Amino acid sequence: MADVSQRFSGDTEHGVALPVRAYPQIPVLVLGMSLSSFLAISYLICVVFDLWFPEFAMRSAWEVLLPGFVWLTWKGFLIGLIDALGYGWFIALIFGPLFNYFSERMAR
């Protein structure tokens, strides 16, 4: 039986056949943009929620998790947004390559 990683997709009648990966891969750039966008949108929703329902505010947790965050200042808001984006990229840059490495290794 041929090695699975050497298979090719499609027929060559319409172009060059591309090799098919036998293991799933996560594009780190797409993962980083997706996670950063998700965390930024979540942060914005939480800020609005805290403004509407101050008795359920999460700002004490944010002051610990988001370095430089100060409640109800533009600077604090922007720092929190930048931190949320940074955390998304941090997760993507660690998780993405690890997933790709172990996915390829387990496919062997």
C-alpha distance (Angstrom), angle and dihedral (degrees) to the residues before:
residue distance angle dihedral
M1 . . .
A2 3.80 . .
D3 3.78 121.0 .
V4 3.81 107.8 -91.9
S5 3.81 92.8 -135.8
Q6 3.84 90.1 60.8
R7 3.82 95.7 59.5
F8 3.76 119.0 115.2
S9 3.79 129.0 -144.2
G10 3.77 127.6 -129.7
D11 3.74 129.5 -3.2
T12 3.77 123.3 -67.6
E13 3.80 93.1 -127.7
H14 3.84 91.1 92.0
G15 3.80 99.4 36.8
V16 3.74 142.9 -54.2
A17 3.80 116.7 -24.2
L18 3.80 112.3 -122.3
P19 3.78 123.0 -141.4
V20 3.81 114.3 -105.8
R21 3.77 118.4 -133.4
A22 3.75 114.0 -131.2
Y23 3.79 91.5 -151.1
P24 3.82 133.6 54.8
Q25 3.80 118.5 -105.1
I26 3.80 130.3 -162.4
P27 3.81 115.1 -143.4
V28 3.81 101.6 -131.3
L29 3.81 93.9 -152.7
V30 3.81 92.3 54.5
L31 3.82 91.4 44.2
G32 3.82 91.0 50.3
M33 3.78 93.9 49.8
S34 3.81 92.2 45.0
L35 3.79 95.7 48.3
S36 3.81 93.3 43.4
S37 3.80 91.5 49.9
F38 3.80 91.4 46.7
L39 3.82 93.1 50.5
A40 3.82 92.8 44.4
I41 3.82 91.9 50.7
S42 3.82 90.4 45.8
Y43 3.81 89.6 50.4
L44 3.82 91.4 51.3
I45 3.81 91.6 48.7
C46 3.81 90.5 49.6
V47 3.82 92.5 50.0
V48 3.81 90.5 52.4
F49 3.81 90.3 45.9
D50 3.82 90.7 51.7
L51 3.80 91.0 50.4
W52 3.81 92.1 50.3
F53 3.82 96.1 41.2
P54 3.82 108.1 27.6
E55 3.82 92.4 169.0
F56 3.83 88.3 67.1
A57 3.80 94.6 43.1
M58 3.78 119.6 151.9
R59 3.78 95.8 -162.6
S60 3.81 93.5 113.9
A61 3.81 89.1 59.9
W62 3.80 91.7 46.0
E63 3.79 92.1 53.4
V64 3.81 87.7 59.6
L65 3.82 98.3 40.2
L66 3.81 100.5 38.4
P67 3.83 111.7 54.9
G68 3.81 111.9 -138.5
F69 3.80 94.2 15.7
V70 3.81 115.0 146.4
W71 3.81 119.1 179.6
L72 3.82 119.3 -113.3
T73 3.79 99.4 5.7
W74 3.79 126.1 110.9
K75 3.78 90.2 -131.0
G76 3.81 91.3 51.5
F77 3.80 91.3 46.7
L78 3.82 92.7 51.5
I79 3.81 92.3 44.8
G80 3.80 89.5 51.8
L81 3.80 90.7 49.6
I82 3.81 92.0 48.8
D83 3.82 90.2 47.4
A84 3.82 90.5 51.7
L85 3.81 90.1 51.3
G86 3.80 90.2 46.8
Y87 3.79 92.9 51.0
G88 3.81 89.5 52.5
W89 3.79 91.3 54.1
F90 3.80 91.8 43.2
I91 3.81 90.6 56.3
A92 3.82 92.8 44.3
L93 3.81 94.5 48.5
I94 3.81 91.6 50.8
F95 3.82 101.9 34.7
G96 3.82 99.9 38.8
P97 3.81 98.6 57.4
L98 3.81 91.4 40.0
F99 3.80 91.1 52.8
N100 3.80 92.0 46.7
Y101 3.80 92.0 47.9
F102 3.80 95.2 49.7
S103 3.79 92.7 40.8
E104 3.79 91.4 55.5
R105 3.80 92.7 42.5
M106 3.82 93.5 50.9
A107 3.83 91.3 48.9
R108 3.81 91.8 61.2
